[in-house]
Amino acid sequence: MLRSHLPLNALRAFEASARHLSFTRAAIELCVTQAAVSHQVKSLEAQLNVTLFKRLPRGLMLTSEGETLLPVLRDAFDRIALTLGQFEGGHYREVLTVGAVGTFAVGWLLPRLADFHSRYPFIDLRLSTHNNRVDVAAEGLDYAIRFGAGAWHGTDACPLLEAPLTVLCVPQIAEQLHSPADVLKHTLLRSYRVDEWSLWFQAAGLPIDTRVPRSIVFDSSLAMMEAALQGSGVALAPALMFSRQLESDVFRQPFAVGITTGSYWLTRLQSRNETPAMLAFKGWLREEASVRSLGRGGHRGLF
């Protein structure tokens, strides 16, 4: 049995020796003598009552006991180094890992991140994107921002923004669209949700039995809007997420008709307790979303 205190110097000496398979190279790394490293390892072996190395004429070879201990120590030392690295200027830098649906990340979140960093300089935000299919637990996320109805199993969901879908296209095509029925003359671009265009037709007053003409299906609005930018067709997308392109006339919104098929939500596992960094991010995100409702970040009040 180990004593009540951990033999940290001996464990460090073993880990370095195991990486190099040499007491000499371990000593150079640790800035001590080769004899001191050898002594520390022998002391650890005596305390554990096992042999960790086979001493060979030209180096060392781990025993099965040594092979069992090494990965545990590597993980422990790496985690200690990571935690110590989060202290800067007398403050603890807390890591926050967020996965966001790509459209929201690029169209809404990224332009606002400078403000978040200025207000919370000691939060290290790690942002990844997804196409609305995400495994929060498997990916080790604190939060996931998703689009939908707000119902995900085992998940706590906080509403952020509504983002109605509307017709968006390049100016050259927009000039050809004088009434909603004119979109039927063009290739329709849509997501994998099959009823979007049918719902928009109904909202625009077209006959209920209007058939969707040729279309191209995308798994993300970003890819769809890139196709729209190339003039491939007319897209049905959330105008709020492309407000900058609308303001610069890269895209136009020929009709004010929009449909709501879901909202953007900030989600986390119900089993995940919120840390101070998580609460700060959620509070900031909801504040920014409420500012948008007063006119910032939208597109000329069309919605």
Secondary structure, DSSP 8 states (H G I E B T S, - for coil): ---SS--HHHHHHHHHHHHHT-HHHHHHHHTS-HHHHHHHHHHHHHHHTS--EEEETTEEEE-HHHHHHHHHHHHHHHHHHHHHHTEETTEE-EEEEEEEEHHHIIIIIGGGHHHHHHH-TTEEEEEEEESS---TTTTT-SEEEEEESS--TTEEEEEEEE--EEEEB-HHHHTT-SSGGGGGGS-EEE-S-TTHHHHHHHHTT--TT----SEEE-S-HHHHHHHHHTT--EEEEEGGGGHHHHHTTSSB------B---EEEEEEETTS---HHHHHHHHHHHHHHHHHTTTTTSSTT--
